[in-house]
């Protein structure tokens, strides 16, 4: 029972963290200047590139891996780094196209990794798994940032002048409120492990719905 509760707690906590990151990014992209928003995206790209570089270095130093296997992995890393190098997507449509291209890059890279891991088991150890977790975290952080940027651009296209400023203030406040609710929910989750299955999970679902409806 304790293991099941821990797995569920970890799953709910992960969901809360993801939703909280989305709310924080939305609030930032409606609150910050264009330069600061671009800086946030570039930081996420840089963090992902650094993780990919660590993965590439780990593959190269591995003993017992065939040279061909190593080269395939290095090629997959390099191709993904090209995919995530954003151009100047000034409009919502252009950014959506960039996001689609990046999603394809992630899918191709992860497919390559899955095939290579199947070939190298049981040589994949805890260190390699930890690096893949870091990659997943950096990938998700970039996805969240691009989603927030796209939402900002779409709202800006729908409204203009004073109407957009009013809308921006409303959405910034609503995103901030959601962010605080999520932080409070995570705190309660940590305090109520035994009761979280009945109390926290419905709360997460409600907040998730609220986040989806934020821009309805």
N, C-alpha and C positions, 0 to 999 in steps of 0.2 A: 504493500500500500504506500509506504513512504517513497519508494522509487517512482511509483506512478504519480504521486502528488508532486514530486520534484520535477518530473518531466513536464507535467502540465504547467507548473509554476514557471519553468524556464520558457515554455512556449508562449504563455500569456505575457511574461515580462518582455520577451523579444518583440511581440506584437505591439506592446505599449511603447517600447523604445522606437520602433519604426514609425508609429503614428506621431509620437512626440517630435521626432526628427522632421517629419513632413510639416507639422504645424509650425515648428521653429523656422524652417526654410521659407514657408509661405509668408510668415510674418516679416522675415528679413527682406524678402524680395519686394514687398509692398512698402517697406519702411526706409530702405537704404537707397543711396544714389546709384546711378547706372554703373559708375566705376567700381563701387563697393560690391555690387551684385556680380559683376564680371570677375572681381577678385575672388569671391567665394567659389565660383565655378572653377576658376583656374587652380585654386588650392585643392579642390577635390580631384581634378585631373592629375595634378602633381603627386598627390598622395597615392593614387592608383598606379601611376607610372613607377613610383618608387617601389611599390609592392611587386609589380611585375618584374622589375629589375632584380629584386631579391629572389623571386621564383626562378628567373633565368640563371642567376648565379648558383642557386641550389642545384639545378639540373646539371649544370656544367661540372660541378665539383663531385657529383655522385659517382662512386665507384660501382662497377658492375653493370652499368647501363651501356647499351650499345651506342656507338657514335651516331648511328642513324636516328635512334630514338631521341637522343639529346638534341640533335639538329632539328628534328620535327618540332620539339617543344620550343626551342629558341625561335624558330620561324613563326610559330603560333603566337608567341609573346610579342614579337616585333610587328606582326600584322595587326594585333589588337591595339598596340600603341599608336599605330597610324590611324586606326579607326576612331580613337578617342581624341585625336587632335582636332578640336573644333575650329571651324572657320568663324567668320564674323556673321553670326545669324542674327540679324537685326529685327526680323519680323517673326511672328508666330508661326507662319507656314514654313519658313526656312528652318526655324529651330525644331519644329516637329520632324522635318526631313532629317536633320542632324541626329535627333533622338532615335529615329527609326534605324538609321545607319549604324549607330552605336549599339543598339539592341541586337542587330544582326551580328556585329562584331563580337559581342559577349557570347551569343549563342554558338557561333562558330568556334570561338576559343574554348569554351567549356566542353563542347563536343569533342574537340581534339584532346583536351586534358582527360576526359573520361575514357577515351580509347587508349591513350597511353598508360593511364593508371591500370586499366585492365590487363595490359601487357606486362606491367612491371610488378604486380603483386607477387609476394608480400613485401617487396622492397620499399613501399611507401610507408614511412614511419611517422611518429608524432610531430617531428619538426616540419615535414612536408605538409602534413595535415594542418598544422598551425598557420603556415603560410597561405594555404588555400582559404582558411577562415579569414585571414587578413584581407585577401583579395576580395572575398564575398562582401566583407564590410565596406571596403573602399568602393566597390562597384555599386552597392546599394546607396552609399552616400552621394555618389555622383548622380545616380538616377533621381534621387530625391531633389537634388539641387536643380537639375534640368527640368523636372516636373514643375517646380516652383517658378522657375524662370519663364516657362511656357505659359503658365497660368497668368502671370503678370502681363505678358505681352498680349494675350488674348483679351484680358480685361481692358487693357489700354486701347486695343483696337475697337472694342465695343463702345467705349465711352471717351469723351474728350473734355478738356478744359476743367471747369469747376465740377462737372458731373463725375469725371474720373477721380478728382481729388476727394470728393465725398465718398465715392465707392472705395477708394484706397484706404481711407480712414476707417470705414466700416469693417472691411476685411482684415485690416491689421488688428483691430480690436478683437474681432471674433477669433482670429487665429491665436492671438495671445491668450484669450480665455480658454480655448481648447488646450493649448500647451500647458497651462497651469492645471487644468483638470486632469490631464494625463500624468503630470508629475505627481499630483496628489494621489492618483489611482495607484501608481507604482509604489508610493510610500505605504499606502494601506496594504497593498499586496505583500510587501515585505513583512508587515506586522501580523498578517492573518493567513499564514500558510495553510492551516487546517481548514479555514473557511473559504479560501479563495475560489474554489471550484464553483461554489454556489453564489458567491458575492461578486467576485472580480470579473469573471468571464462575461456575465451579462452587461456589466459596466463597460467593458472593452468594446463589446458589440455596439452598444449605444453610441459611444464616442466615435467609433469607426463610421457609423452612419452619419453622425453629425459632421465629420470631416468631409465625407463624400458630398454632403448637402451644402457645404460651405460656399460653393460657387454656383449653386443652383439658381 
